[in-house]
Amino acid sequence: MSDKPTLVKCLVWDLDNTLWQGTLLEDGEVHLPDEIRSVIVELDQRGILQSVASRNDHDLAWKQLQALGVDEYFLHPQINWGNKSTSVQKIADKLQFALKTIAFVDDRPNERAEVEFHHPEVRTYTEADVLALLDRPEFSPEVVTVDARRRREMYRANALRDEEKDSFDGPDEAFLRSLDLVMAIKRADGEDISRVEELTLRTSQMNATGVHYSDETLRGLLKDPDHEVLTITLSDRFGTHGAVGVLLLERHAAVWHLKLLATSCRVVTFGAGTVLLNWLVDQAAQAGVHLAADFKPTDRNRMMEIAYRFAGFTSDACDCLATVTSTGAGIQSLHLVTERRPDPTTMRLISPDLTVANAFSR
Ligand SMILES: [Zn+2]
C-alpha cells in the first residue's frame, strides 16, 4: 500500500490553452480537441471529480463550456480574476477534500508556481501532461464501482442540498424530514461486495476498529449462516448517496457480535449512524440477545465512539462476552443490554428481519 501514490479525487483545470486551445477573450473562438474531451469523460467514469480554476469572464467562459457540451463535468467552477491558489482552496473546501487529493493542471508556469507555493500538497501538471494523465497511477483507482461512476451526480446533489439548507430556517430535525430520507439496509450479495470494500477503505474516520476486511473475506462470510453482512444505502429527494455503510455481525446464542461497522462521513450530518445502531439494538432486543461491538480507538474514529456511547454501549462486563472473540490486537468489546427502540422520526427505513436467520444460501 505505502508505495502507491494518493489517488487524485478532483482535478482542477485551467481553461485557456489547457482545457481548450486558444484564449477566449483574445481569440473569441476556442477549440476543444477530441483527445482532451476523452480525458474528461474517462476521468469522470473513474469517479475522479473535476473543476475549473480560470482567470476569465465568468459568464462568457461558462457559456463556452456549455457550447462545448462539457459544463456538466465541472463542480464548483471558479472562474474569476482572483488567485488560483484561492480558487483551488475553495474547491477543496466545497468538496470537503484534503488538498493532497487535489490536482491542478495549467499551461502557465507562474500559475502552477503560485498554487504550489500556497499549497505544496496539491499536485500540479502542465498542458503537455494532459494526454498522459490517464496512465498515471494517481489517476488510476484499482476498483471502479458503480458508485464511483456516479460520484459526480452525488456531489452535485450535495451542492443542491447545501444551498437548500442555507436557505432553510427551521430546526435540523425538520430539515431532515423535508429531505424524504430513505435508508435501505440489505443483506449483501456478491455484487455489493466491491462497493463495500471501497467504502471500508475510504471511511477510516468512521470505521469502528480500523480493521480492513478484504473483499475475499467478506465474500466468504456471505455463505456463513452464523454471519450477516449488511450494506446500507441512503437516498433522498435529490437522489442517492449510494452505499454509505457496511455492517458485519456474528450470531451467538446470547449475543450478537458486531465485528465491523463503517459508515461514510458524507452522511454523518443525517444522523445515519444513530439510526442504524438503534435499528440493530431493536432487532437484537426482538431476538432476545445482547449486543457486543468491537471498538478500537484510532486518531480518526472518535465520532464512531461517540455514536456507540450515544446508542447506549458501555464498557461494562457481562457473561455473554465470554463467547465473543475479538478479531485483533487492542480491540475492546463494548456491550449493550438491548431493549426495544422506536422507529426513526427523520427517515424511512427499509430493512430485513434479522430475527429470522438468513437460511437461503446466497
Ligand atoms: Zn451481555
Residues whose N, C-alpha, C, O or C-beta is under 5 A from the ligand:
A	BS01	ZN	H290 C318 C320 L321
